[in-house]
Amino acid sequence: MKEKILWAVVAFAAASVFAYNPPAGGMNIFKLSSPTQLASAASSAGGGLFMPGPDAIACNPALTALEQRSQLDADFTALISTDARDSHAFNAAFQTGILIPTKRFVASGFLNGVFCDSVNMDLADSLAIHAALSKEISEHFSIGLGLNGGVLWGAHGDNDKDWSLGADVGVLYRRESLGFLKDFRLGGSLLNLGKYYKVDVVPIDKGKKADMFPSFVTVRTGVASLLVDTNQFTLGFSFDISLPCFRDIAFDMGLQFSVKDTFFLSIAETIDVMEIKNSCLDVIPAVSLGVKFNLNAKNSEYLRSHSWDSSEMLVSAAWQQKYEHIQAISAGARIYLGQQDVQAPVIQLWTDED
């Protein structure tokens, strides 16, 4: 029985490896629905400016381990097709998420929905939920484990619906500096360890049938760091390499810039070798703008009792032209409950009177 199970696993993995042909955008289906993800370069190291939210677990479930404040997140993306062949010009994606730090670990999760029926990015209709636990295990290392599941419907032909269930694992190494690089981070993750969608949609190689998406087993590794860090402005970069199903290679590059930790600009570019080979061109960079401001609710006893009477909100908007005919226009808001603790505790063993 053990031998039969082993051969079944090997056969399933081999079939996934040699049949790689997802739809355009299928590898990034969980990253379309928010401006922060659209322009974060899908960084497994947290992006140039380390600001992970609940949706960061889609790239690396270890990224949230260092977060001190609870977060609430809501985002919407309009996917507008300018292709005359599309009967549905307006498509959409959304997400809502939450992050809660505890004494033992950081819990986070988000609900993701994508509704896109375009000849250029045929992803059908889907709802998926992600949940993860992360923990800082030492001064430099963090780990994370995530689970996800979803349903998809509205594809073409007889095979028009499916379900998904999988897991993600990740690690993050972080240090204050490495040479001239500040806040240096190295991340790695194993994503999509499970069963995902396999339905009749338009794949990148239109001459063959579509394969599972996101692809079974994606190895992702990346580096991120600050290049400039002053009181007035901060500049950071990120660079990732991912291997979907070991049959493709994709490069994600990003630059992020902030002024006084209030105004933010992000630019991200993805180069997917298999998509370019099949003339699915997605080479226009994504651009995101964000503003962070304070929220004060001194009159709320409930918020004051939880130290949430003074909080912060990050409002962001992003744009990207995808696959020549899809205009992705995204907007969202993230609330950081309370204020970040930036000062170490003062421990006083005795006073002058003692």
C-alpha positions in Angstrom: 0.0 0.0 0.0 2.8 2.4 0.9 4.5 1.7 -2.5 1.2 2.4 -4.4 0.7 5.7 -2.5 4.3 6.7 -3.3 3.9 6.0 -7.0 0.6 7.9 -7.0 2.3 10.9 -5.6 5.2 10.6 -8.1 2.8 10.3 -11.0 0.8 13.3 -9.8 3.9 15.5 -9.5 5.2 14.3 -12.9 1.9 15.1 -14.6 2.0 18.6 -13.1 5.6 19.2 -14.1 5.4 18.2 -17.7 2.0 19.8 -18.4 2.7 23.3 -17.3 0.3 25.6 -19.2 -1.7 27.9 -16.9 -3.9 30.8 -18.1 -2.3 34.2 -18.3 -2.3 35.7 -14.8 -3.0 32.3 -13.3 0.2 32.3 -11.3 -0.7 35.7 -9.7 -4.4 35.1 -9.2 -4.1 35.9 -5.5 -2.2 39.1 -6.1 -4.5 41.0 -8.4 -7.0 42.3 -5.9 -5.0 45.0 -4.0 -2.8 48.0 -4.9 -0.2 46.9 -2.4 0.2 43.5 -3.9 -0.1 44.7 -7.5 2.9 47.0 -7.0 4.8 45.0 -4.3 6.8 42.9 -6.9 5.4 39.8 -5.1 8.3 40.0 -2.8 9.1 37.0 -0.5 11.4 39.4 1.5 8.7 42.0 2.2 9.4 44.6 -0.5 11.8 47.5 -0.5 10.0 49.2 2.4 9.0 46.5 4.8 5.3 47.0 5.2 3.6 43.5 5.1 -0.1 43.3 5.5 -2.5 40.4 5.7 -2.2 39.7 2.0 1.6 39.3 2.2 1.1 35.7 3.2 0.3 34.9 -0.4 4.0 35.4 -1.2 5.6 34.2 2.1 3.7 33.3 5.3 6.7 34.3 7.4 6.5 38.0 6.5 4.0 39.0 9.2 5.9 37.6 12.1 7.4 40.9 13.1 4.2 42.9 13.0 3.3 44.6 16.3 -0.2 46.0 15.5 -3.5 44.5 14.4 -4.4 45.4 10.9 -7.7 45.6 8.9 -7.5 45.6 5.1 -10.0 46.1 2.3 -9.3 46.5 -1.5 -10.9 46.4 -4.9 -9.5 46.2 -8.4 -11.3 46.9 -11.7 -10.0 44.8 -14.6 -11.2 46.7 -17.6 -10.8 45.0 -21.0 -10.2 47.1 -24.1 -10.3 44.1 -26.4 -13.2 44.2 -28.9 -13.5 40.4 -28.7 -14.5 40.5 -25.0 -18.2 40.3 -24.3 -17.6 41.4 -20.7 -15.4 44.5 -20.7 -15.7 45.0 -16.9 -14.1 42.4 -14.7 -13.1 42.8 -11.0 -11.2 41.4 -8.0 -11.5 42.2 -4.3 -10.0 41.2 -1.0 -10.5 41.8 2.7 -8.0 40.8 5.4 -7.1 40.9 9.0 -3.8 40.5 11.0 -3.7 39.9 14.8 -0.5 39.7 16.8 -0.5 37.6 19.9 2.1 36.7 22.6 2.9 33.4 20.8 2.5 34.1 17.1 1.0 36.4 14.5 -2.3 35.2 12.9 -3.4 36.6 9.6 -5.8 35.8 6.8 -7.6 37.3 3.8 -10.6 36.5 1.6 -9.9 36.9 -2.1 -12.3 37.0 -5.0 -11.4 37.2 -8.7 -14.1 37.5 -11.5 -12.3 37.8 -14.8 -13.6 36.3 -18.1 -11.3 37.8 -20.8 -9.7 36.3 -23.8 -6.5 37.9 -22.6 -6.7 36.9 -18.9 -9.3 34.1 -18.6 -9.5 33.3 -14.8 -13.2 32.5 -14.5 -14.9 33.3 -11.1 -13.3 32.3 -7.9 -13.4 32.8 -4.1 -10.4 31.7 -1.9 -9.5 32.1 1.7 -5.9 32.2 3.1 -4.9 31.8 6.7 -1.4 31.7 8.3 0.5 31.7 11.5 4.0 33.2 11.7 6.6 33.5 14.5 9.9 35.2 15.2 12.1 32.4 16.4 15.3 34.5 16.9 16.7 38.0 16.4 17.2 37.3 12.7 14.9 34.4 11.7 11.1 34.1 11.3 9.0 31.2 10.0 5.4 30.9 8.8 2.9 28.3 7.7 -0.2 29.0 5.7 -3.3 27.1 4.5 -5.7 28.1 1.7 -8.7 26.8 0.0 -11.2 28.0 -2.6 -13.8 27.3 -5.3 -13.9 28.3 -8.9 -16.9 28.4 -11.3 -17.9 29.9 -14.6 -15.2 28.4 -16.9 -15.9 27.2 -20.4 -17.0 23.8 -21.6 -18.1 20.8 -19.5 -15.2 21.2 -17.1 -16.4 24.6 -15.7 -15.9 24.3 -11.9 -13.3 23.1 -9.5 -11.9 23.5 -5.9 -8.5 24.1 -4.3 -6.8 23.1 -1.1 -3.2 23.7 -0.3 -0.4 24.9 2.0 2.5 27.4 2.0 5.6 27.5 4.1 8.1 30.3 4.4 11.2 31.7 6.2 12.6 35.2 6.5 16.2 36.2 7.5 16.6 39.8 8.5 19.5 41.9 9.8 20.1 45.6 10.4 22.8 46.0 7.7 24.9 44.1 5.2 27.6 46.3 3.8 26.0 49.5 2.5 22.5 47.8 2.5 20.3 48.7 5.5 17.4 46.5 6.8 18.7 43.6 4.7 16.2 40.8 4.2 16.3 37.4 2.5 13.1 35.4 2.1 12.1 32.0 0.8 8.9 30.2 0.4 7.3 27.0 -1.0 3.9 27.9 -2.3 0.9 26.0 -3.7 1.6 22.6 -2.0 -1.7 21.0 -2.9 -4.5 20.8 -5.4 -5.5 23.9 -7.4 -7.9 24.8 -10.3 -7.9 22.8 -13.5 -10.8 23.9 -15.7 -11.4 24.8 -19.3 -10.0 28.3 -19.6 -7.7 30.0 -22.2 -4.1 29.1 -21.4 -0.9 30.9 -22.4 -0.3 28.2 -25.0 -3.6 28.3 -26.8 -2.8 25.2 -28.8 -3.0 23.0 -25.7 -5.4 22.5 -22.8 -5.0 24.6 -19.7 -3.2 23.1 -16.8 -3.6 23.6 -13.1 -3.3 27.1 -11.7 -1.7 28.3 -9.6 0.8 25.6 -10.6 1.6 22.8 -8.2 4.7 23.7 -6.1 6.2 27.1 -6.7 9.6 27.9 -5.2 10.1 31.6 -4.5 13.2 33.3 -3.1 14.0 37.0 -2.9 16.1 39.7 -1.4 15.1 43.2 -0.3 16.8 46.1 1.4 17.0 49.9 1.9 19.3 51.8 -0.3 18.6 55.2 1.4 17.3 55.8 4.8 17.0 59.3 6.2 14.5 61.3 8.3 13.1 62.9 5.1 12.9 60.0 2.6 13.5 56.3 2.3 14.3 54.2 -0.9 14.3 50.4 -1.0 14.4 47.7 -3.6 13.4 44.0 -3.9 14.3 41.3 -6.3 12.6 37.8 -6.5 13.0 34.7 -8.6 10.2 32.1 -8.7 10.1 28.7 -10.3 6.5 27.7 -11.0 6.3 23.9 -11.1 10.0 23.9 -12.0 9.0 24.5 -15.7 9.1 28.2 -15.8 11.1 31.1 -14.3 9.8 34.5 -13.4 11.6 37.6 -12.1 10.0 40.2 -9.9 11.7 43.6 -9.4 10.5 46.5 -7.4 11.4 50.0 -6.1 9.6 51.6 -3.2 10.0 55.2 -2.1 8.6 57.1 0.9 8.7 60.7 2.1 8.5 61.1 5.9 6.8 57.7 6.2 3.7 59.5 4.9 3.7 59.5 1.1 4.6 56.3 -0.8 5.5 55.5 -4.4 6.0 51.9 -5.6 7.0 50.6 -9.1 7.1 46.8 -9.8 7.9 44.8 -12.9 7.5 41.1 -13.6 9.2 39.1 -16.3 7.7 35.6 -16.9 9.7 33.6 -19.4 7.0 31.2 -20.3 4.4 33.9 -20.9 6.8 35.9 -23.1 7.6 32.7 -25.0 3.9 32.3 -25.8 3.4 36.0 -26.7 1.4 36.8 -23.5 3.1 40.1 -22.9 2.8 41.6 -19.4 5.8 43.9 -19.3 4.3 47.2 -18.4 5.3 48.1 -14.8 2.7 48.5 -12.0 2.7 51.9 -10.3 1.2 52.6 -6.9 0.7 55.7 -4.8 -0.1 55.8 -1.1 -0.8 58.2 1.8 -0.7 57.4 5.5 -2.4 59.5 8.0 -3.5 59.4 11.7 -6.9 58.4 13.0 -7.9 59.8 16.4 -10.9 58.6 18.3 -10.3 60.0 21.8 -14.1 59.8 22.7 -14.4 56.0 22.2 -13.9 54.2 25.5 -13.7 50.8 23.7 -10.9 52.0 21.4 -9.1 53.7 24.3 -9.2 50.5 26.4 -7.4 48.6 23.7 -4.9 51.5 23.0 -6.5 52.0 19.6 -7.7 55.5 20.1 -4.7 56.7 18.0 -4.3 54.6 14.9 -3.1 55.0 11.3 -4.6 54.4 7.9 -2.8 53.8 4.6 -4.8 54.6 1.5 -3.4 53.4 -1.8 -4.2 53.3 -5.5 -2.4 51.5 -8.3 -2.5 51.0 -12.1 -1.1 48.5 -14.5 -1.7 47.5 -18.1 -1.8 43.7 -18.2 -1.5 41.6 -21.3 -1.9 44.6 -23.6 -5.7 44.9 -23.3 -6.4 44.7 -19.5 -6.4 48.0 -17.5 -6.0 47.1 -13.8 -7.1 50.0 -11.6 -6.9 49.2 -7.9 -7.7 51.1 -4.6 -7.7 50.1 -1.0 -7.3 51.0 2.6 -5.4 49.4 5.5 -5.9 50.4 9.1 -3.1 49.9 11.7 -4.7 49.8 15.1 -2.7 51.6 17.7 0.7 53.1 17.4 3.9 51.2 16.8 6.3 50.8 19.7 9.6 52.2 18.5 11.3 52.6 21.9 12.8 49.8 23.9 11.5 49.4 27.5 13.4 51.1 30.3 14.4 48.7 33.1 15.3 50.5 36.4 16.8 48.2 39.0 17.1 50.9 41.8 16.7 54.6 42.3 19.0 57.2 43.8 17.0 57.0 47.0 17.9 53.3 47.4 
